[in-house]
C-alpha cells in the first residue's frame, strides 16, 4: 500500500463568534417502513471508503403507492442527537430521536403497536429547514421503541413517546431529495 495516499480526512470546524445556532427540531417528522425503500441515496466516499460528505447524494426510491408518513410531536419535548460508539477503527454513530406525540387514544395505541416490531427510516427537519436522516441502509434502518404515559394528577403531561435509534457511519446525514407525502412533495429542489 502506498502510504502517501493515507492522507488525513479531517475537516476544519470553523465558527464565527456571535453567529446564532437555533436548537431543536420542527414539529413534524416523517417516516417510512424500511421494507418500502427500494433505493437509497448515497454518501460520497473516498478510495478508502471514508465518507467525504455528510450530505446524501440522490433520493429515496419508495415502493409504488408508499408515501412518507407524518409523526406530529411536541417540539419543545423532542430530542434529536448522535454520539460516538464502538472501538477504533470500527467506530460509528448512534443516532437517536425521541418524539412525544400528544395523543394517548386508540389511534395512538394502534400506531405504537404497529411500530414496535418494525424497522423504519425517519426524516427530521432542523430549525434551518434542513432534513436529517435517522436510519441507515447498511445497518437496517432505525429500531423503534414506543411507550405511553397517561400523566399524573390533573396537570401531568400525557403522551405517546416514539423513540428511535440507528447505527450510522455518518453523523445523522443530511437529505436534500424530495419527500413524497399524502399532501404532496416537500423538500423539492428549486
Legacy VTK file of the C-alpha trace (Angstrom):
# vtk DataFile Version 3.0
C-alpha trace
ASCII
DATASET POLYDATA
POINTS 190 float
0.000 0.000 0.000
1.278 3.457 -0.895
1.167 5.245 2.487
1.368 8.621 0.773
-2.284 8.055 -0.167
-3.276 7.654 3.501
-3.813 11.378 3.868
-5.935 12.691 6.676
-9.642 13.007 6.006
-10.084 15.609 8.758
-12.232 18.659 8.047
-11.951 22.082 9.675
-14.627 23.179 12.160
-14.569 26.977 11.942
-17.132 29.173 13.719
-17.677 32.936 13.690
-18.326 34.181 17.242
-21.799 35.622 17.645
-23.373 33.551 14.867
-26.670 32.190 16.242
-27.354 28.461 16.181
-31.044 27.611 16.530
-31.535 24.490 18.661
-34.349 21.986 18.324
-36.360 20.424 15.541
-39.642 21.293 13.849
-42.980 19.802 14.966
-43.370 17.195 12.242
-41.039 14.313 11.428
-41.587 11.889 8.550
-41.100 8.123 8.435
-41.473 5.085 6.169
-41.072 1.362 6.772
-37.596 0.146 5.879
-39.112 -2.585 3.687
-40.777 0.084 1.484
-37.451 1.633 0.466
-36.372 0.202 -2.883
-33.398 2.511 -3.423
-31.248 4.687 -1.161
-29.374 7.895 -1.809
-25.621 7.520 -1.302
-22.943 9.152 0.833
-19.822 10.028 -1.192
-16.698 8.135 -0.093
-13.008 8.232 -0.998
-10.871 5.330 -2.234
-10.552 4.082 1.372
-14.349 4.098 1.787
-14.196 7.023 4.221
-17.244 9.319 3.959
-16.284 12.633 2.360
-19.605 14.378 2.997
-22.483 14.328 5.458
-24.990 15.015 2.668
-26.728 12.208 0.805
-26.460 12.319 -2.967
-29.699 11.347 -4.730
-33.116 10.442 -3.384
-35.004 7.628 -1.707
-36.970 5.397 -4.078
-40.115 4.081 -2.395
-42.340 1.168 -3.398
-45.332 2.091 -5.555
-48.009 3.915 -3.595
-45.860 4.408 -0.476
-45.685 7.918 0.986
-43.711 9.360 3.873
-45.964 9.286 6.959
-46.169 12.224 9.390
-45.185 11.982 13.029
-46.522 15.070 14.780
-44.876 15.721 18.119
-44.255 18.381 20.750
-41.031 20.059 19.550
-40.277 21.520 22.985
-40.018 17.985 24.362
-38.292 16.369 21.374
-34.723 15.171 21.498
-32.544 14.528 18.451
-28.893 13.659 18.931
-25.958 11.467 17.984
-22.980 10.103 19.839
-19.876 8.077 19.033
-19.918 4.339 19.734
-17.623 1.337 19.319
-13.888 0.870 19.319
-11.217 2.104 16.949
-11.005 1.500 13.974
-14.664 0.451 13.819
-16.315 3.460 15.447
-19.638 4.797 14.217
-22.508 6.963 15.421
-25.637 6.096 17.389
-28.267 8.493 16.023
-31.436 8.802 18.092
-34.651 10.732 18.296
-37.360 10.902 20.942
-40.703 12.309 19.849
-43.637 12.929 22.219
-46.907 12.574 20.336
-49.604 14.309 22.427
-52.334 11.690 21.963
-52.946 8.563 24.069
-56.146 7.414 22.354
-56.937 4.312 20.292
-55.239 5.717 17.173
-52.024 6.427 19.074
-52.065 2.949 20.645
-52.637 1.315 17.257
-49.803 3.315 15.685
-47.433 2.444 18.547
-48.374 -1.225 18.244
-47.649 -1.186 14.506
-44.201 0.336 15.136
-42.912 -1.884 17.941
-41.559 -4.663 15.707
-40.837 -2.526 12.655
-37.670 -1.023 11.262
-38.188 2.455 9.836
-36.324 5.459 8.454
-37.119 8.885 9.907
-36.562 12.346 8.435
-36.198 15.168 10.967
-36.296 18.848 9.994
-33.994 21.138 11.938
-34.715 24.800 12.632
-32.814 25.846 9.474
-35.190 23.783 7.328
-32.594 21.057 6.660
-33.657 17.412 6.786
-31.556 14.784 8.563
-31.916 11.009 8.498
-32.294 8.522 11.337
-31.739 5.102 9.797
-29.072 3.671 7.578
-29.244 1.120 4.754
-26.057 -0.576 5.958
-27.472 -1.189 9.457
-31.140 -1.937 8.662
-32.802 1.391 9.386
-33.927 2.517 12.819
-35.272 0.489 15.715
-38.470 1.868 17.270
-39.323 1.782 20.988
-42.785 3.237 21.655
-44.129 3.961 25.140
-47.117 5.743 26.689
-47.545 7.917 29.755
-51.040 8.904 30.886
-49.582 11.629 33.114
-50.018 12.247 36.819
-52.862 14.039 38.532
-54.886 16.788 36.921
-51.975 18.592 35.262
-49.466 15.861 34.355
-48.338 15.595 30.761
-49.795 12.682 28.821
-48.448 11.393 25.544
-47.139 8.572 23.413
-43.369 8.546 23.088
-41.779 7.260 19.903
-38.059 6.661 20.463
-35.919 5.646 17.500
-32.240 4.798 17.259
-29.953 3.773 14.449
-26.319 2.983 13.813
-24.690 5.047 11.074
-21.137 5.659 9.829
-22.136 9.330 9.319
-23.426 11.774 11.944
-27.162 11.937 11.032
-26.745 12.533 7.283
-28.492 15.433 5.586
-31.113 14.646 2.933
-31.823 17.124 0.135
-34.069 14.946 -2.043
-37.856 15.057 -2.412
-40.171 13.809 0.332
-43.379 12.420 -1.183
-46.246 12.797 1.339
-50.041 12.490 1.189
-50.122 16.316 0.970
-47.683 16.454 -1.935
-43.947 16.598 -2.374
-41.943 18.664 0.080
-38.235 19.492 0.092
-38.202 19.790 -3.698
-35.148 21.305 -5.301
-35.778 24.863 -6.568
LINES 1 191
190 0 1 2 3 4 5 6 7 8 9 10 11 12 13 14 15 16 17 18 19 20 21 22 23 24 25 26 27 28 29 30 31 32 33 34 35 36 37 38 39 40 41 42 43 44 45 46 47 48 49 50 51 52 53 54 55 56 57 58 59 60 61 62 63 64 65 66 67 68 69 70 71 72 73 74 75 76 77 78 79 80 81 82 83 84 85 86 87 88 89 90 91 92 93 94 95 96 97 98 99 100 101 102 103 104 105 106 107 108 109 110 111 112 113 114 115 116 117 118 119 120 121 122 123 124 125 126 127 128 129 130 131 132 133 134 135 136 137 138 139 140 141 142 143 144 145 146 147 148 149 150 151 152 153 154 155 156 157 158 159 160 161 162 163 164 165 166 167 168 169 170 171 172 173 174 175 176 177 178 179 180 181 182 183 184 185 186 187 188 189
